Amino acid sequence: MHNSKRLTIGLSSSGFYSGLNPVVTIISKIIIALLVLYTVSFPDKAVAILGEINSNLLSTFNSYYIYVVALFLGFCILVCFGRFGRIKLGTDNEKPEFSFFSWFSMMFSAGMGIGLMFYSIGEPLYHFQNNPALMQSGAEGANTAAVPSAMRYTLLHWGLHAWAVYATAGLAMAYFSYRKGLPLTIRSTLQPLFGNKLNGPMGHLVDIIAVVATTLGVATTMGAGVTQLVAGMEFITATGSLIDSNGTPTATALIVTLLVVMGLSIISALTGVARGVKWLSQINIILSIALLGFFILFGSTLYGLELFGSSLVDYGLNLIPLTFSVWNSDTEIGGWQTGWTILYWAWWIAFAPFVGLFLARISRGRTIREFVLGCVLVPTLACFVWMAFLGGTGLDLELSGAAKGAITSAVNENIASVLFVTIDLINSGFFGSVIKGASIILIITYLVTSADSGVLVLNTIMAGGNNNPQPMHRIIWGSILTLVVGSLLLAGGMAAIQKAMIIGALPFSMVMVLMCLSMAKSLLKPDTTPQPMPAPLT
C-alpha cells in the first residue's frame, strides 16, 4: 500500500504487479490493447470510426477547448503573481535538486523538442499562405503583408497557452506532493474535492484517464518525429528506398525507425531521470543551440531579429482576442481553427499528465512563482526565438525568390521534409551538410527523450507516485507504446494518431479543471507544515 495521511493507493506487495496498482495497470492495458488490435485488424473501419467520433467531439466541444485553455492560462497568472507565488514546493528551506540548466533542458526536451523540429518552419509557411486574418480580410496570402498574421497564429500555438497547460497539471501535482505530503500522482491533485473517495474506483478512473491520454499524446509526438526522421534520412541519402511514389515514408521505413528509436528509449528509461534522461536532455539543448546558431549565422539573421521583435509585440497586443476567438466549425475559418488551434490544445492537454508529472518530478524545492515563470515564460520566449529565426529564414527565402517556391511546396506536400529543404537552400557549404547530420541526431535524441520520459511517467502513475518501479514494467510499457504508434501509423498515418489523441484528451481536460478548483481550495486554507517525502529521484 502507498499511504499518506489522507490518501491510500492500493499497490500489489508481491507477484508480477508488485509495486503497481493492478486495477489501473490492467484496465489501462486492456483499453490500449483493444485500440491496437482494432486498428491492426480493421484499419479502414478504425480510421473511419475515429474520424466520426473526432468530428462529433470537435463540433460539440470546439468552444470548450478554447475556453478551458484560457482558464489554465488565467490560473497560472493568478497563482504566480498573487500572494501564493512565494510558497515553496517542498519544505520552506529546501533547495532545488537540479540546476537551472538541467531543469530547463529536461523541461524543454520533454515538452516541445520534437514538435519544434517538425513545425518551426512548416507552420509559419503554412499560415503565410492562409490563416484567419487573411480569410476575414479577403487578402491574398504568400506576400509580405501576410507575414505578421502568419507569425501571430504560429506563436499562439507555441506560446503561453501551451506551456500554461503543462504548468497547470505540473504545479498541482508538485504542490500536493511536496507541500501536502501526498503521493506524486494524478489523483492526489483532487484530494481536497473528493477526499477518501479517491482511494477507490474514482481515483482509479482518474489515473486510467491519465494513462490513456498520456499514451496517445506521446504517440502523436512519436509519430511526427519518426515521420520527420525518415524524411530527413531520405533527403540526405537520396536512396529512394525510404519513401513511396507519393513522397511519403514507406511502412517498412517507419516501423524499422520506430523500433530503433523505442529500443534506445527503453534503455534510457531503465537508467532513470537523474542519469539517462538528464544527460540526453542536455545533449538536446546543446544540439538545439547549434541548430539555432546555424540559422542565426547563415540564415536570414537581420530578418529573423526584426521578426522576433515585431512578432512578440503583435502577439502581446492580440493575446486576448487570440485567446477567446471561437468560430463555427462548419465554416472555412472554423475548419482552420479545428485543424490547427483545437488540435494543438488537445495535443497539449493529452501531453499534460506526462509533461506535468515530469515537471513536478524535477521541480521540487522551487517556489510556485519560480515554477510558473520557469515553465511558462522562459520556454515560451525560447520557442519564439526558434520560430523567428528558423521560420523567418524560410519566409525570407520565399519572399526574396531565392527558394523559388520549394519551401512552400514542401509544406504543402510533405511537411516532414521542410527543415531539410530549407537547410539545403541556405548557402552554407560544408556547414549545411554538418547541420543536416546534426539535425538527424537531434531528432533521434528528442524522440528518445520524449519516449523514455513518457515510459517513466506512465509507470509512476501506475505505481501510485513511486518514481522507481521495477525495470520490467518500463520495458513492457515501452513495448506497448511502440505497438500503439506502429499500429496507428499503419492504419492511417498521423491523421489516425491525432484523431485518437483528441478523443483521449477530452476527459483529461475535465480532470484538469478539477485540479484548478482543488488547488484553489487548498491554497485558500491556512498552510500546514509539509510532510516528509521519499528520497530524491533515481
C-alpha positions, 0 to 999 in steps of 0.5 A, a space after each residue: 500500500 502507498 499511504 499518506 495521511 489522507 490518501 491510500 493507493 492500493 499497490 500489489 506487495 508481491 507477484 508480477 504487479 508488485 509495486 503497481 496498482 493492478 486495477 489501473 495497470 490492467 484496465 489501462 492495458 486492456 483499453 490500449 490493447 483493444 485500440 491496437 488490435 482494432 486498428 491492426 485488424 480493421 484499419 479502414 473501419 478504425 480510421 473511419 470510426 475515429 474520424 466520426 467520433 473526432 468530428 462529433 467531439 470537435 463540433 460539440 466541444 470546439 468552444 470548450 477547448 478554447 475556453 478551458 485553455 484560457 482558464 489554465 492560462 488565467 490560473 497560472 497568472 493568478 497563482 504566480 503573481 498573487 500572494 501564493 507565488 512565494 510558497 515553496 514546493 517542498 519544505 520552506 528551506 529546501 533547495 532545488 535538486 537540479 540546476 537551472 540548466 538541467 531543469 530547463 533542458 529536461 523541461 524543454 526536451 520533454 515538452 516541445 523538442 520534437 514538435 519544434 523540429 517538425 513545425 518551426 518552419 512548416 507552420 509559419 509557411 503554412 499560415 503565410 499562405 492562409 490563416 484567419 486574418 487573411 480569410 476575414 480580410 479577403 487578402 491574398 496570402 504568400 506576400 509580405 503583408 501576410 507575414 505578421 498574421 502568419 507569425 501571430 497564429 504560429 506563436 499562439 500555438 507555441 506560446 503561453 497557452 501551451 506551456 500554461 497547460 503543462 504548468 497547470 497539471 505540473 504545479 498541482 501535482 508538485 504542490 500536493 506532493 511536496 507541500 501536502 505530503 501526498 503521493 506524486 500522482 494524478 489523483 492526489 491533485 483532487 484530494 481536497 474535492 473528493 477526499 477518501 473517495 479517491 482511494 477507490 474506483 474514482 481515483 482509479 478512473 482518474 489515473 486510467 484517464 491519465 494513462 490513456 491520454 498520456 499514451 496517445 499524446 506521446 504517440 502523436 509526438 512519436 509519430 511526427 518525429 519518426 515521420 520527420 526522421 525518415 524524411 530527413 534520412 531520405 533527403 540526405 541519402 537520396 536512396 529512394 528506398 525510404 519513401 513511396 511514389 507519393 513522397 511519403 515514408 514507406 511502412 517498412 521505413 517507419 516501423 524499422 525507425 520506430 523500433 530503433 528509436 523505442 529500443 534506445 528509449 527503453 534503455 534510457 528509461 531503465 537508467 532513470 531521470 537523474 542519469 539517462 534522461 538528464 544527460 540526453 536532455 542536455 545533449 538536446 539543448 546543446 544540439 538545439 543551440 547549434 541548430 539555432 546558431 546555424 540559422 542565426 549565422 547563415 540564415 536570414 539573421 537581420 530578418 529573423 531579429 526584426 521578426 522576433 521583435 515585431 512578432 512578440 509585440 503583435 502577439 502581446 497586443 492580440 493575446 486576448 482576442 487570440 485567446 477567446 476567438 471561437 468560430 463555427 466549425 462548419 465554416 472555412 475559418 472554423 475548419 482552420 481553427 479545428 485543424 490547427 488551434 483545437 488540435 494543438 490544445 488537445 495535443 497539449 492537454 493529452 501531453 499534460 499528465 506526462 509533461 506535468 508529472 515530469 515537471 513536478 518530478 524535477 521541480 521540487 524545492 522551487 517556489 510556485 512563482 519560480 515554477 510558473 515563470 520557469 515553465 511558462 515564460 522562459 520556454 515560451 520566449 525560447 520557442 519564439 526565438 526558434 520560430 523567428 529565426 528558423 521560420 523567418 529564414 524560410 519566409 525570407 527565402 520565399 519572399 526574396 525568390 531565392 527558394 523559388 517556391 520549394 519551401 512552400 511546396 514542401 509544406 504543402 506536400 510533405 511537411 516532414 521534409 521542410 527543415 531539410 529543404 530549407 537547410 539545403 537552400 541556405 548557402 552554407 557549404 560544408 556547414 549545411 551538410 554538418 547541420 543536416 547530420 546534426 539535425 538527424 541526431 537531434 531528432 533521434 535524441 528528442 524522440 528518445 527523450 520524449 519516449 523514455 520520459 513518457 515510459 517513466 511517467 506512465 509507470 509512476 502513475 501506475 505505481 501510485 507516485 513511486 518514481 522507481 518501479 521495477 525495470 520490467 514494467 518500463 520495458 513492457 510499457 515501452 513495448 506497448 507504446 511502440 505497438 500503439 504508434 506502429 499500429 496507428 501509423 499503419 492504419 492511417 498515418 498521423 491523421 489516425 494518431 491525432 484523431 485518437 489523441 483528441 478523443 483521449 484528451 477530452 476527459 483529461 481536460 475535465 480532470 484538469 479543471 478539477 485540479 484548478 478548483 482543488 488547488 484553489 481550495 487548498 491554497 485558500 486554507 491556512 498552510 500546514 507544515 509539509 510532510 516528509 517525502 521519499 528520497 530524491 529521484 533515481 
